[in-house]
Structure formats: C-alpha cells, structure tokens
Amino acid sequence: MKSLSYIAVLSLLALILPLAIASDPSPLQDFCVGVNTPASGVFVNGKFCKDPRIVSADDFFSSILNRPGNVNNAVGSNVTTVNVNNLGGLNTLGISLVRIDYAPNGQNPPHIHPRATEILIVQQGTLLVGFVSSNKDVSSNQDGNRLFAKTLNAGDVFVFPEGLIHFQFNLGQTPAVAIAALSSQNAGVITIANTVFGSNPAIDPNVLARAFQMDANVIRDLQNKF
C-alpha cells in the first residue's frame, strides 16, 4: 500500500511540476525597483534592486502616456511604452502598459509579443483588430492559422494571446487611441515585416522567395524598403 501511495505522489508531482516552472516566480518582496548598476542597489531575489530605504513614489510613477505619439511614419501609428526599462518600479511585477496612437487609416502592423498576453481597450476611434492562431496541429485539434478579428469602438476590449501574430487598423477618418496592458515587465515585440525583410544581415532572397512563393526580385525590392 505504501509503495502505491509513493507512486501516486510521484505521479502527481510529475504532473504539476512542469506547470509550476512554466511561468515567472512570484516576487519574494513588496517591490524591487530595478537599477542599472549593482553599486546602486542590493541583491534581492536574484536581481539588483534599489535600496528599499531610498525608494520613493517617483519610482512607481510615469506621465509619458498623457502625450500623443508622433504618427507621421510609414505605418501611421506610434506605440509609447511604459515598461521596466523606463519605470524601475515595474521590476519583478510582471506587467507593463502601452499607449497606441493611430493616424486615419494607420495601423499597428502584424507583430508578436514573445513574452506576454495583451489586453487592449479603445479610448477613441474605431479599430479593426485581430490575431491568427498557430499552424495546424492534428494532435491538439488546432485548426491552423485561423483569423480572429473584431471591429472595436470606444470602450471595447480585446485580448491577444501570448506569442500569436496580431494587429490593429484604424478604420476611421479621424485619429484613434488605445491603451493596452501586457503580462510582462518587458514583453518584447517582433514586427513581422521588419523582421523578415529588414533583418541584418539580410536573409537570402531565394529563401524568402521559396517561402512566400514570390519572385526573388520582388523579395529584393521588399528588402530595400526596410
């Protein structure tokens, strides 16, 4: 009977341990304001943190989202980010925030966040938003590259799952604004077109020509744009 109990416990541990290590650990202190140099802080929970005795409210405050971003660019949008890189108080807290400004017909082009799920709320305007599921996988009943899209108005909310390609497009003839929260202090961003056609050094055009089923000269022209 004891051996069966041990086997049951081991089986349970085998099931839950992978889940336990699949996400960031919870912080072991109230806060850990990140600093750039070890000499400026103390070593806590594997990170160098500002000495808690000299932490102030300013370490948790930012006003950069109250100003519109410059949308005079090729895609007609601007993303203003508040993350651990410009707000040290976010360190270890697993969250960040962005403001996205869109010109008329502007877009936040297809991209992914490798380390975060995103939840977006429209403050002004009308946006077409969407994400695409991963490739077809019979073993998990994944239907494969399915588009989930919705038209959002002011006050509407949409969620973009972690690691999936997603986008937003301003359908209106007036500027639009959205605010999005991300489940990481530093979510990262990979813009698909910039990454594929603007890598440094460039990807061999023949590789992309085969992948996109396009002429290599068309690929070279696209690479020149990035």
N, C-alpha and C positions, 0 to 999 in steps of 0.2 A: 504493500500500500504506500509506504514511504517513497519507494522508487517512482511510483506512478505520480505522486504529488510533486516530486522533484522535476519529473518530465513535464508536468503541466505548467509549473512555474517557469521552467526554461523556455517552453513553447510560447508562453505569454510574453516573456522578455524579448524573445526573438521577433515578436510582432510589434511591440511598442517601442523598442529602442531605435529602430530606423526613423520612426516618427519623431522621437524626442530630439534627434540630432539633425532633422531636416530643416530647421529654421534657426534664426539667431537666438541665443540665450537671453533670458530676461536680465536687465541690469541688476547688479547687486548693491546699488546705492541709489540715493534720490536723483542725482544727476552727475554728469561727468562732462563738464564744459571742455571741449577739445582745444588744445593748444598746439602750435606748430613746433615748439622746441621742448625737449624733455626738461631743460633747466628751468622752464617757466611753470612746471607743474609737478604733480605727484603721480606715482604709478598705481592705478586702481583698476582692477578687473581686466588686466591685460592692455590697458590704454593709458597714455599720458593725459592727465586731466588737470585743469586749472585748480589750484589750491582752493577747496571749498570755502575757506575763510575769507577769500577776497573775491568770490563770485558775487555779482550784483544783478539786479533786474535787467540791466542792459545786455547781459549775456543771453537773455531769452527773448529779446525784442528786436524787431526789424520793421521798417516802414517802407521798404522798397516796392511793395506791391500796390501802393497807393498812387503810383505814377504809370500812365500808359506807356507801353513799349513802342519802339520805332518799327513800324510795319512796312517801311519803304525798302523792300527787298524782293528777291525773285519769287518767293512763295507767298508774300503778303501777310506774314504773321510774325509775332515776336513772343518768345517764352521767357518770362522773368522767374528765376528760380530762387526759392529760399530753402537751402539745404545745409548740411553740416559744414560745407566749405565757406559759407558766409554768415552762418549763425551757429556758433560753437555750442550753444545750449542744446542743440538737437543731437549731439553725440550720444550714442547708445540708445536713443529713444525710438528709433525705427520709424520715423515719419518725416515727411517734407511736404512742401507746398509750392505750387507754381501759379502764376497768372499768365493767361494766353490772350493776346490781343490779335484780332483779325481785321485786315482791311476788307472792304467789299470784295467778295469772291476770293478772299485769301484763304489759305489752308495751313494747317499743321500737317505736313506730308506724312505718308506712311512711315512708321518708326516702331521701335520696341523699347521697353524698359527691361533690361535683363534681370533686375533685382527687385521689381516692385509691381504690385497691382495698383491701378489708378482709379479714383472715383472723381468724376468731373461734374460740376454744376454750371449751367449757363447763367451769367449775370445779365447779359444784354445781347439781343440779336437772335438769329435763328441759325442753328448749325446742323449739318448732316454729319453724323459720326458713325463709326463702325470699327469692328475688328474681325479678323479672319482666323478661324481655328487652324490647328496644326494639320500636317499631312494625314492622309487616310491610314488608319491602323486597325486592321481587322480584329486583332487580339483584344483591343479595348473598345471596340464598336465606335471608334472615332470616324465621323462621316467624311472628314477630309476637306480642308480649305473652304469651309462654309463661311459665308459672309453674314455677320450680324450687324445690321445697320438700323438707324433710327433718326428721325428729324426731331431736334430738341429746340424748345423755346425757353425764354427766361424762366428760371426756377426749376427746369427739368434736370434730372440727374442720370448719368450713365456710367457703367463700370467697364473698365478694360482689364481683363485678366493678365496676370504677370507673364511677360515673355512673348505675348502674342502681338502680331502686327496690327496697328490701329491708326486712325486718322481722324481729323476734324476738318470740315469745309464750311465756310460762311456762305450760306445760300442767299443772304440778303444783299441789298444795295447800300447798306449802311454798316458802320463798324460793329463788331461783335466782341464780347469779352466773356471769358470763362475762367473759373478757378478750379484747380484740381489738387487733390491730396494724394500722396504716394506712400506706400507702405515700406519705405526705406529712408534712412537719413541721407542716402546718396544713391538714387535709383539708377543712374546711368541712362544714356539714350543712344540708340543706334538708328540713324536715319537711313532708310533702305537705299534710296537712290545715291546719296552721298557716299555710302559705304561701298556699294557695288561699283559705281562708275567713277568715284573720286578717291579711291584708295591710293596710298603712297608707299611703295611704287605701285603703278597701275597693274591690275590683273590683265593677263594676256587676253587681247580681244578675241582670239579664237576660242578661249574657254567660255567667255560670256556669249559669243555668237552661237555656240552649240547649246548652251543652257537656255538662252532666250529665243532660240530658233530664228535668229536675225543675221543679216549680212555683217561681216566683220567691220566693214567701212561705216556702217550705221553705229556700231558699238564705239568705234574710234571717235565719231562725231559726238556721241553722248559723253564719252570720257573727257573730251575737250571742254564741255560745258561745266564740268565740275573740277 
